[in-house]
Amino acid sequence: MQISLFLSAFRTIILILRVILKMKLKRFFIATLFLLLAQMLVARQQDTVQRKKTKVHIENYDKMTYSKSMGDMQRLIGNVRIRHDSTFFFCDSAYFFEKTNSFNAYQNVHIVVNDSVEIFSDLLHYDGNTRFAEFYYNVRLMDDSTTLYTEYLTYDRNMHLAAYPNNATTMRGNKTLTSRIGIYRDRIKEFSFFEKVEVLSPKYQMYTDTLFYNTQIEKMWFDGPTTIINKENILEGKHGYYLVEEDFVFLDQRPFMHNETQQMRSDSILYDRNLGVAKAYSQVDMIDTSYKVVMRGHYMEMWENRGFSFATDSAYAVYYDKDSLFIHGDTLFMHFDKEKEEAEKLIARRNVRFYKSDMQGKCDTLTYLMADSTIRMRVNPILWAEDSQLSGTDIDIKTNGKSIDWVLQRGNAFIIAQDTIEGFNQIKGQDITSRFRDGNIHRVNVDGEAAETLYWIREDDGALIGIDISKSASMIIEMKGNSISIIKGYKDISETMYPESDLKENERKLQGFQWHDEARPKDKDDIFRRIEAEMPQATVEAEPSETPTEKPDERQYEQPKRHRERKKLE
């Protein structure tokens, strides 16, 4: 009895060691597995010792022969049925060893383990004392709608544990699971698959080193490098679980989710394939390689079916290039084309600030359109470009991918630039369109029946000539560097040159003047600084129906009543 127990325990230990060595399991998982398996082994041996020894019974055969020379062996031929306790064995022929309470079964071997589990093979060795069975060749284990195929399988009736050491295929519904090594515990309906594990189904494919699959609750756990592939994307992670019926995946330990143009990486990801929703937590990066956009935050959701993603909690986006654009807002939304899997626009909401080497800005709502590199700023927007501050009710910016092309300020538009020594040069109007060259304003159109300029005129050595204040219905202003070169006024024109002493301090600023240099982001990290005093209470919605502002055409003025042109003083 003790020898049989030892041999059975030895076989189990060898199988466990083989699993562990091939899996190359690490750290805590190895220790945990050893402990669990050791406890199972001890429990099995104690159960076997305490269990009352029962005889194997021969219940049916067509023919029997007896051989004492082979250890009181009985050869059974034809329609063999053997019973041990409540388990039945069927085969074409068998050798029964009464002294050792064991038998070998041959051809069409069939064992009915319980109401749901059956095992088939070509050859079986069964030890009635240890209740341990070994199946060889064309082995098939069936449990409800699950079928396992292999060439060698052991089954421990005490532990209700089936194991295979070298390749098996398991079929369940429309899924096919393969692995080099595996264990099945029929009492809890749970498989353990190890080494080169593959799961194939019409919906997805999964590749991993370690997979635990409970068919009763339809849940899979995986440990180690894992890849899940479906039509929409590819998920890669090192640890997590998959709910089969719900088509729901959880991954942690810096998982990676990607398709041809988009990538998402974070500390953990929840993905509901039925809803097409992915939720990512902590240090989330989402990259759109088609338009070179990175969106980051500590919480992010991606809605595939609705074609958008959003990020919160220290969220910011980077349009990366040689001179990257950094955008921060309380919440960032990325809308993308579901068919092309390409980003269409980025929307930032509340406390928006952005930084680029040649321009910086703040507003409450910002929309960046990828197709034509247009930026729309809404609710108290301010744009800084080189030495100029531009503000208005709304601001649209068109870039050529590298630098500013033009800026359109609508409603209470203001351009302010610090004079080289003191004071501020100012342009004011209802609407202002500014064209840029090499990062500087070179032409300004002021429209809206009330155009104004205030300009400090100086000699080449910096000596002040005077402060010029001009008004007209509209203006065209030519710039060189940061200086006004030519002003063309149209309708209701007035101009006055004042000595500095004739203008009081409050008269040196046009009505509505506000200088916000303290709010200007100084670098890419400064976009997170909050300017609470300037944040508006109201917000605007960026409607999907909004279209990008078209590039403004050169205004075609009728012949003005009076034309004035002033060249920069020599």
C-alpha positions as CSV (number, residue, x, y, z in Angstrom):
1,M,0.0,0.0,0.0
2,Q,2.8,2.5,1.0
3,I,4.8,1.6,-2.2
4,S,1.8,2.3,-4.4
5,L,1.2,5.6,-2.6
6,F,4.9,6.5,-3.1
7,L,4.8,5.7,-6.8
8,S,1.6,7.7,-7.3
9,A,3.0,10.7,-5.3
10,F,6.3,10.5,-7.3
11,R,4.5,10.6,-10.6
12,T,2.5,13.7,-9.4
13,I,5.7,15.4,-8.2
14,I,7.5,14.8,-11.5
15,L,4.6,16.3,-13.4
16,I,4.5,19.3,-11.2
17,L,8.3,19.9,-11.6
18,R,8.0,19.5,-15.3
19,V,5.3,22.1,-15.4
20,I,7.3,24.6,-13.3
21,L,10.5,24.1,-15.2
22,K,8.9,24.6,-18.6
23,M,6.8,27.5,-17.5
24,K,9.9,29.3,-16.0
25,L,7.6,30.7,-13.4
26,K,9.0,33.4,-11.1
27,R,9.1,34.7,-7.6
28,F,5.8,34.6,-5.6
29,F,3.9,32.6,-8.2
30,I,6.4,29.7,-7.9
31,A,6.2,29.6,-4.2
32,T,2.4,29.8,-4.2
33,L,2.1,27.0,-6.8
34,F,4.5,24.8,-4.8
35,L,2.6,25.4,-1.6
36,L,-0.8,24.7,-3.2
37,L,0.4,21.6,-5.0
38,A,2.2,20.3,-1.8
39,Q,-1.0,20.8,0.2
40,M,-3.0,19.0,-2.5
41,L,-0.5,16.1,-2.6
42,V,-0.5,15.7,1.2
43,A,-4.3,15.8,1.3
44,R,-4.4,13.2,-1.5
45,Q,-2.1,10.8,0.4
46,Q,-4.0,11.3,3.7
47,D,-7.3,10.8,1.9
48,T,-6.0,7.6,0.3
49,V,-4.6,6.2,3.6
50,Q,-7.8,7.0,5.4
51,R,-10.1,5.8,2.6
52,K,-11.2,2.2,3.1
53,K,-9.5,0.0,0.5
54,T,-12.0,-1.2,-2.1
55,K,-11.7,-3.9,-4.7
56,V,-11.9,-3.6,-8.4
57,H,-14.8,-5.7,-9.7
58,I,-15.1,-7.4,-13.1
59,E,-18.7,-7.1,-14.2
60,N,-18.8,-8.3,-17.7
61,Y,-16.7,-10.0,-20.5
62,D,-17.2,-12.4,-23.4
63,K,-14.1,-14.6,-22.7
64,M,-11.6,-14.9,-19.9
65,T,-8.2,-16.7,-19.6
66,Y,-6.0,-17.1,-16.5
67,S,-2.2,-17.0,-16.1
68,K,-0.6,-17.7,-12.8
69,S,2.9,-17.3,-14.3
70,M,2.2,-13.7,-14.9
71,G,1.2,-12.9,-11.4
72,D,-2.3,-14.3,-11.2
73,M,-3.3,-12.2,-14.3
74,Q,-6.7,-12.6,-15.8
75,R,-7.2,-11.8,-19.5
76,L,-10.6,-10.4,-20.3
77,I,-11.8,-10.3,-23.9
78,G,-14.9,-8.7,-25.5
79,N,-17.4,-6.3,-24.1
80,V,-15.3,-5.8,-20.9
81,R,-16.9,-3.8,-18.1
82,I,-15.1,-3.1,-14.9
83,R,-16.3,-1.2,-11.9
84,H,-14.4,0.5,-9.1
85,D,-16.6,2.1,-6.5
86,S,-19.0,4.3,-8.5
87,T,-16.7,4.5,-11.6
88,F,-17.2,2.3,-14.6
89,F,-14.5,1.2,-17.1
90,F,-15.3,-0.2,-20.6
91,C,-12.9,-1.7,-23.2
92,D,-12.4,-4.4,-25.8
93,S,-9.9,-6.4,-23.7
94,A,-8.1,-6.1,-20.4
95,Y,-5.4,-7.7,-18.1
96,F,-6.6,-7.8,-14.5
97,F,-4.1,-8.2,-11.7
98,E,-6.0,-9.2,-8.6
99,K,-3.1,-9.1,-6.1
100,T,-2.3,-5.5,-7.0
101,N,-5.9,-4.5,-7.5
102,S,-5.0,-3.0,-10.9
103,F,-5.6,-3.6,-14.6
104,N,-4.6,-2.6,-18.1
105,A,-7.3,-1.9,-20.6
106,Y,-7.0,-2.0,-24.4
107,Q,-8.9,-0.6,-27.4
108,N,-12.1,1.5,-27.2
109,V,-11.3,2.4,-23.6
110,H,-14.1,4.3,-22.0
111,I,-14.3,5.5,-18.4
112,V,-17.4,7.1,-16.9
113,V,-16.0,9.2,-14.1
114,N,-19.2,10.9,-13.0
115,D,-22.4,12.3,-14.4
116,S,-20.6,14.8,-16.6
117,V,-17.0,13.5,-17.1
118,E,-16.0,10.7,-19.5
119,I,-12.6,9.7,-20.8
120,F,-11.7,7.7,-23.9
121,S,-8.4,6.3,-25.1
122,D,-6.7,3.3,-26.8
123,L,-4.8,2.1,-23.7
124,L,-5.3,2.6,-19.9
125,H,-3.4,1.6,-16.8
126,Y,-5.4,1.9,-13.6
127,D,-4.3,1.3,-10.0
128,G,-7.3,0.6,-7.7
129,N,-5.3,1.2,-4.5
130,T,-4.2,4.7,-5.4
131,R,-7.2,5.4,-7.7
132,F,-4.8,6.7,-10.3
133,A,-5.3,6.2,-14.0
134,E,-3.0,6.7,-17.0
135,F,-4.4,7.0,-20.5
136,Y,-2.4,6.5,-23.7
137,Y,-3.1,7.3,-27.4
138,N,-6.1,9.1,-28.9
139,V,-7.1,10.3,-25.5
140,R,-10.4,12.3,-25.2
141,L,-11.7,13.8,-22.0
142,M,-15.3,15.1,-22.2
143,D,-17.1,17.3,-19.6
144,D,-20.4,18.8,-20.6
145,S,-19.6,20.8,-23.8
146,T,-15.8,20.7,-23.3
147,T,-13.6,18.1,-25.0
148,L,-9.8,17.7,-24.4
149,Y,-7.7,15.8,-26.9
150,T,-4.2,14.5,-26.2
151,E,-1.9,11.4,-26.5
152,Y,-1.2,10.9,-22.8
153,L,-3.3,11.9,-19.8
154,T,-3.3,11.0,-16.1
155,Y,-6.4,11.2,-13.9
156,D,-6.3,11.1,-10.1
157,R,-9.7,10.1,-8.8
158,N,-8.9,11.2,-5.3
159,M,-8.1,14.8,-6.4
160,H,-10.5,14.8,-9.4
161,L,-7.4,16.0,-11.3
162,A,-6.5,15.3,-14.9
163,A,-3.1,16.3,-16.3
164,Y,-1.2,16.1,-19.5
165,P,2.6,16.7,-19.8
166,N,3.0,17.1,-23.6
167,N,0.5,18.9,-25.8
168,A,-3.3,18.9,-25.9
169,T,-6.2,20.6,-27.7
170,T,-9.3,21.6,-25.8
171,M,-12.5,22.4,-27.6
172,R,-15.4,24.4,-26.0
173,G,-18.1,25.9,-28.1
174,N,-16.5,27.9,-30.9
175,K,-13.2,28.1,-29.0
176,T,-10.0,26.0,-29.5
177,L,-7.4,26.0,-26.7
178,T,-4.0,24.4,-27.1
179,S,-1.0,24.2,-24.8
180,R,2.1,22.1,-24.1
181,I,1.1,21.3,-20.5
182,G,-2.2,21.3,-18.7
183,I,-4.3,20.4,-15.7
184,Y,-8.0,20.0,-15.3
185,R,-9.9,19.9,-12.0
186,D,-13.4,18.5,-12.9
187,R,-15.0,19.3,-9.5
188,I,-14.6,23.1,-10.0
189,K,-14.5,22.9,-13.9
190,E,-11.2,24.7,-14.1
191,F,-8.3,24.2,-16.6
192,S,-4.7,25.3,-16.0
193,F,-2.8,25.7,-19.3
194,F,1.0,26.2,-19.4
195,E,3.5,27.0,-22.1
196,K,2.7,28.0,-25.6
197,V,-1.0,28.5,-24.8
198,E,-3.2,29.5,-27.7
199,V,-7.0,30.4,-27.7
200,L,-8.6,30.7,-31.1
201,S,-12.2,31.8,-31.7
202,P,-14.1,33.7,-34.4
203,K,-14.0,36.8,-32.1
204,Y,-10.4,36.8,-31.0
205,Q,-7.1,35.0,-30.6
206,M,-5.1,34.8,-27.4
207,Y,-1.5,33.8,-26.9
208,T,0.1,33.4,-23.5
209,D,2.3,31.2,-21.3
210,T,-0.1,30.6,-18.5
211,L,-3.9,30.5,-18.6
212,F,-6.5,29.4,-16.0
213,Y,-10.0,28.9,-17.4
214,N,-13.0,28.2,-15.3
215,T,-15.7,26.9,-17.6
216,Q,-18.4,27.1,-14.9
217,I,-18.2,30.9,-14.7
218,E,-16.6,31.3,-18.1
219,K,-13.7,33.3,-16.9
220,M,-10.0,33.1,-17.9
221,W,-7.0,34.4,-15.9
222,F,-3.6,34.8,-17.6
223,D,-0.2,35.3,-16.1
224,G,2.9,36.2,-18.1
225,P,3.3,37.9,-21.5
226,T,-0.1,37.7,-23.2
227,T,-1.4,38.9,-26.6
228,I,-5.1,39.2,-27.5
229,I,-6.0,39.9,-31.1
230,N,-9.4,40.9,-32.5
231,K,-10.7,42.7,-35.6
232,E,-10.5,46.1,-33.9
233,N,-7.2,46.0,-32.1
234,I,-4.4,44.1,-30.4
235,L,-4.0,44.0,-26.6
236,E,-0.8,43.0,-24.9
237,G,-0.2,42.6,-21.1
238,K,1.4,40.5,-18.5
239,H,-1.5,39.8,-16.1
240,G,-5.2,40.0,-16.1
241,Y,-8.5,38.2,-16.9
242,Y,-11.0,37.7,-19.6
243,L,-14.8,37.2,-19.1
244,V,-15.8,35.0,-22.0
245,E,-19.6,35.6,-22.1
246,E,-19.3,39.3,-21.6
247,D,-16.3,39.7,-24.0
248,F,-14.6,41.8,-21.3
249,V,-10.8,42.0,-20.7
250,F,-8.8,43.4,-17.8
251,L,-5.0,43.8,-18.1
252,D,-2.5,45.4,-15.7
253,Q,1.3,45.7,-15.4
254,R,1.6,48.3,-18.2
255,P,-0.6,46.7,-20.9
256,F,-0.5,47.9,-24.5
257,M,-3.5,48.3,-26.8
258,H,-3.0,49.3,-30.5
259,N,-4.2,49.1,-34.1
260,E,-2.5,50.4,-37.3
261,T,-2.6,54.0,-36.3
262,Q,-3.5,54.3,-32.6
263,Q,-1.7,53.0,-29.5
264,M,-2.7,53.1,-25.8
265,R,-0.5,52.2,-22.8
266,S,-1.2,52.5,-19.1
267,D,-0.9,50.8,-15.7
268,S,-4.1,48.9,-16.3
269,I,-6.8,48.7,-19.0
270,L,-10.5,47.5,-18.9
271,Y,-11.8,46.7,-22.4
272,D,-15.5,45.8,-23.2
273,R,-15.4,44.6,-26.7
274,N,-19.3,44.4,-27.0
275,L,-19.6,48.1,-26.2
276,G,-16.3,49.0,-27.9
277,V,-15.1,50.8,-24.7
278,A,-11.6,50.8,-23.2
279,K,-10.9,52.4,-19.8
280,A,-7.2,53.0,-18.9
281,Y,-5.9,54.0,-15.4
282,S,-2.7,55.8,-14.3
283,Q,0.1,57.1,-16.5
284,V,-2.0,56.7,-19.7
285,D,-0.5,57.4,-23.1
286,M,-2.6,57.3,-26.3
287,I,-0.7,57.9,-29.5
288,D,-2.1,58.5,-33.0
289,T,0.8,57.8,-35.3
290,S,-1.0,59.1,-38.5
291,Y,-1.1,62.7,-37.2
292,K,1.7,62.4,-34.6
293,V,-0.5,63.2,-31.6
294,V,0.0,61.9,-28.0
295,M,-2.7,62.3,-25.4
296,R,-1.8,61.7,-21.8
297,G,-3.5,61.6,-18.4
298,H,-4.2,59.4,-15.4
299,Y,-7.6,58.4,-16.6
300,M,-8.7,57.8,-20.2
301,E,-11.7,56.2,-22.0
302,M,-11.8,55.2,-25.7
303,W,-15.2,54.7,-27.3
304,E,-14.5,52.9,-30.6
305,N,-18.1,52.7,-31.8
306,R,-18.6,56.4,-31.2
307,G,-15.2,57.4,-32.5
308,F,-13.8,59.4,-29.6
309,S,-11.5,59.2,-26.6
310,F,-11.2,61.5,-23.6
311,A,-8.6,62.0,-20.9
312,T,-8.7,63.6,-17.4
313,D,-6.5,64.0,-14.3
314,S,-3.4,66.0,-15.4
315,A,-4.4,65.5,-19.0
316,Y,-2.4,67.0,-21.8
317,A,-1.7,66.4,-25.5
318,V,1.4,66.7,-27.6
319,Y,1.5,67.3,-31.3
320,Y,5.0,66.0,-31.7
321,D,7.4,67.3,-34.4
322,K,10.7,69.1,-34.4
323,D,8.8,71.9,-32.5
324,S,6.1,70.1,-30.5
325,L,2.8,71.7,-29.4
326,F,1.8,70.9,-25.8
327,I,-1.9,71.4,-24.8
328,H,-3.4,71.0,-21.3
329,G,-7.0,71.1,-20.2
330,D,-9.1,69.6,-17.4
331,T,-10.5,67.2,-20.0
332,L,-9.2,66.3,-23.4
333,F,-11.3,64.7,-26.2
334,M,-9.9,63.0,-29.3
335,H,-12.3,62.4,-32.1
336,F,-11.2,60.0,-34.9
337,D,-12.5,58.5,-38.1
338,K,-13.7,55.0,-37.3
339,E,-13.1,53.7,-40.8
340,K,-9.7,55.2,-41.4
341,E,-8.7,54.8,-37.7
342,E,-7.2,58.3,-37.9
343,A,-7.5,61.3,-35.5
344,E,-9.8,64.1,-36.8
345,K,-9.7,66.7,-34.0
346,L,-8.6,67.3,-30.4
347,I,-10.8,69.2,-28.0
348,A,-9.6,70.6,-24.7
349,R,-12.1,71.9,-22.1
350,R,-11.7,74.2,-19.0
351,N,-8.4,75.8,-17.9
352,V,-6.8,75.3,-21.3
353,R,-3.2,76.3,-21.8
354,F,-0.8,75.4,-24.6
355,Y,2.8,75.9,-25.4
356,K,4.9,75.9,-28.5
357,S,8.2,77.7,-29.0
358,D,6.7,80.3,-31.3
359,M,3.2,80.6,-29.8
360,Q,1.5,80.1,-26.4
361,G,-2.1,80.5,-25.4
362,K,-4.9,80.1,-22.9
363,C,-8.7,79.8,-23.2
364,D,-11.6,77.8,-21.8
365,T,-12.3,75.6,-24.9
366,L,-9.8,74.7,-27.7
367,T,-10.4,72.6,-30.8
368,Y,-7.4,71.4,-32.9
369,L,-8.4,70.1,-36.4
370,M,-5.8,67.6,-37.6
371,A,-6.6,67.7,-41.3
372,D,-5.6,71.4,-41.9
373,S,-3.8,72.2,-38.6
374,T,-6.4,74.8,-37.5
375,I,-6.8,75.8,-33.8
376,R,-10.0,77.3,-32.5
377,M,-10.0,79.1,-29.2
378,R,-13.2,80.0,-27.4
379,V,-14.1,81.9,-24.2
380,N,-11.6,84.6,-23.1
381,P,-8.9,83.4,-25.5
382,I,-5.4,84.9,-25.4
383,L,-2.6,84.1,-27.9
384,W,1.0,85.1,-27.5
385,A,3.3,85.0,-30.6
386,E,6.8,86.3,-30.2
387,D,6.4,89.8,-28.6
388,S,2.7,90.1,-29.4
389,Q,-0.4,89.4,-27.3
390,L,-3.6,88.7,-29.3
391,S,-7.1,88.5,-27.7
392,G,-10.7,88.6,-28.7
393,T,-14.1,86.9,-28.1
394,D,-12.9,84.0,-30.4
395,I,-9.6,83.2,-32.0
396,D,-8.8,80.9,-35.0
397,I,-5.3,80.0,-35.8
398,K,-4.1,78.4,-39.0
399,T,-0.7,76.8,-39.0
400,N,1.2,75.3,-41.8
401,G,2.3,72.3,-39.7
402,K,5.5,74.1,-38.5
403,S,4.6,77.7,-37.6
404,I,1.6,80.1,-37.6
405,D,0.2,81.0,-41.1
406,W,-2.6,83.4,-40.0
407,V,-4.7,84.3,-37.0
408,L,-8.4,85.5,-37.0
409,Q,-9.6,87.4,-33.9
410,R,-13.4,87.9,-33.8
411,G,-15.1,90.3,-31.4
412,N,-13.3,92.9,-29.3
413,A,-10.0,92.0,-31.0
414,F,-6.8,93.4,-29.6
415,I,-3.1,93.1,-30.5
416,I,-0.6,94.4,-28.0
417,A,3.1,94.4,-28.2
418,Q,5.6,96.0,-25.7
419,D,7.5,98.9,-27.1
420,T,11.3,98.5,-27.2
421,I,11.7,100.9,-24.3
422,E,8.4,101.6,-22.6
423,G,4.7,101.5,-23.2
424,F,2.7,99.3,-25.5
425,N,2.0,99.4,-29.2
426,Q,-1.7,98.5,-29.8
427,I,-4.2,97.6,-32.5
428,K,-7.9,97.3,-31.8
429,G,-11.0,96.4,-33.8
430,Q,-14.1,94.3,-34.0
431,D,-12.3,91.7,-36.1
432,I,-8.6,91.4,-36.9
433,T,-6.9,89.1,-39.3
434,S,-3.1,88.8,-38.9
435,R,-0.8,87.1,-41.4
436,F,2.5,85.7,-40.1
437,R,5.9,85.3,-41.7
438,D,8.8,83.5,-39.8
439,G,6.8,83.7,-36.6
440,N,6.2,87.4,-36.7
441,I,3.1,89.4,-37.8
442,H,3.8,91.0,-41.2
443,R,0.3,92.1,-42.3
444,V,-2.9,93.0,-40.3
445,N,-6.5,93.6,-41.6
446,V,-8.7,95.4,-39.0
447,D,-12.5,95.3,-39.8
448,G,-15.7,96.3,-38.1
449,E,-16.3,100.1,-38.4
450,A,-14.0,100.9,-35.5
451,A,-10.3,100.3,-36.1
452,E,-7.8,102.0,-33.7
453,T,-4.0,102.0,-33.3
454,L,-1.7,103.5,-30.7
455,Y,2.0,103.4,-31.6
456,W,5.2,104.8,-30.1
457,I,7.3,106.3,-32.8
458,R,11.0,106.4,-32.2
459,E,14.2,107.5,-33.9
460,D,16.8,104.9,-34.9
461,D,18.7,105.6,-31.6
462,G,15.5,104.9,-29.6
463,A,14.6,108.6,-28.9
464,L,10.9,109.0,-28.7
465,I,9.3,111.2,-31.4
466,G,5.7,110.9,-30.2
467,I,2.8,108.6,-29.6
468,D,0.6,108.2,-32.6
469,I,-3.1,107.5,-32.2
470,S,-5.1,106.6,-35.4
471,K,-8.8,105.8,-36.0
472,S,-10.8,104.7,-39.0
473,A,-13.5,102.4,-40.0
474,S,-11.0,99.7,-41.1
475,M,-7.3,99.4,-41.7
476,I,-4.6,97.5,-43.4
477,I,-1.3,97.5,-41.5
478,E,2.1,96.4,-42.9
479,M,4.7,95.3,-40.3
480,K,8.4,94.9,-40.3
481,G,9.8,93.0,-37.3
482,N,7.8,94.4,-34.4
483,S,7.3,97.8,-36.0
484,I,4.5,99.3,-38.1
485,S,5.7,100.1,-41.6
486,I,2.6,101.2,-43.4
487,I,-1.0,102.0,-42.3
488,K,-3.8,102.3,-44.8
489,G,-7.0,103.6,-43.2
490,Y,-10.5,103.5,-44.8
491,K,-13.4,105.8,-44.0
492,D,-13.7,108.2,-41.1
493,I,-10.0,108.5,-40.7
494,S,-8.4,110.6,-37.9
495,E,-4.8,110.7,-36.7
496,T,-3.0,112.6,-34.0
497,M,0.6,112.6,-33.0
498,Y,1.1,113.4,-29.3
499,P,4.2,114.3,-27.4
500,E,4.6,111.9,-24.5
501,S,4.1,114.7,-21.9
502,D,0.6,115.5,-23.4
503,L,-0.8,112.0,-22.7
504,K,-1.6,110.9,-19.2
505,E,-0.8,107.3,-18.2
506,N,-4.4,106.1,-18.7
507,E,-4.5,107.8,-22.1
508,R,-1.6,105.7,-23.4
509,K,-3.8,102.6,-23.6
510,L,-6.8,102.0,-25.8
511,Q,-10.1,101.3,-24.1
512,G,-10.3,97.6,-23.1
513,F,-6.5,97.2,-22.8
514,Q,-5.4,94.3,-20.7
515,W,-1.9,92.9,-20.5
516,H,-1.7,89.3,-19.3
517,D,2.0,88.4,-19.5
518,E,1.8,86.7,-16.1
519,A,-0.6,84.2,-17.5
520,R,1.7,83.3,-20.5
521,P,3.0,79.7,-20.3
522,K,6.8,79.9,-20.0
523,D,7.6,76.3,-21.1
524,K,5.9,73.0,-21.7
525,D,5.7,72.2,-18.0
526,D,4.1,75.6,-17.2
527,I,0.9,74.6,-19.0
528,F,-0.3,73.0,-15.8
529,R,-0.1,76.2,-13.8
530,R,-3.6,77.4,-13.0
531,I,-4.6,81.0,-13.4
532,E,-7.7,80.9,-11.4
533,A,-8.5,84.7,-11.4
534,E,-8.7,84.6,-15.2
535,M,-10.8,81.5,-15.7
536,P,-14.3,82.2,-16.9
537,Q,-17.4,80.8,-15.4
538,A,-19.1,80.0,-18.7
539,T,-18.0,77.4,-21.2
540,V,-18.9,76.7,-24.8
541,E,-19.6,73.4,-26.4
542,A,-17.5,72.4,-29.5
543,E,-20.3,71.0,-31.7
544,P,-19.4,68.2,-34.1
545,S,-21.2,70.2,-36.8
546,E,-18.7,73.1,-36.5
547,T,-16.5,73.4,-39.5
548,P,-12.9,74.9,-39.5
549,T,-12.6,78.5,-40.3
550,E,-11.7,79.0,-43.9
551,K,-8.5,80.9,-44.7
552,P,-9.5,84.6,-45.1
553,D,-9.1,86.1,-48.5
554,E,-7.4,89.4,-49.1
555,R,-10.0,92.0,-48.6
556,Q,-11.0,93.8,-51.8
557,Y,-11.7,97.4,-50.7
558,E,-13.5,99.9,-52.9
559,Q,-11.7,103.1,-53.7
560,P,-11.4,104.9,-50.3
561,K,-12.5,108.5,-49.9
562,R,-9.1,109.3,-48.5
563,H,-5.9,107.3,-48.7
564,R,-3.0,107.8,-46.3
565,E,0.3,106.0,-46.3
566,R,3.0,106.6,-43.9
567,K,6.4,105.0,-44.2
568,K,8.5,104.3,-41.1
569,L,10.4,107.4,-40.1
570,E,14.0,107.4,-41.1
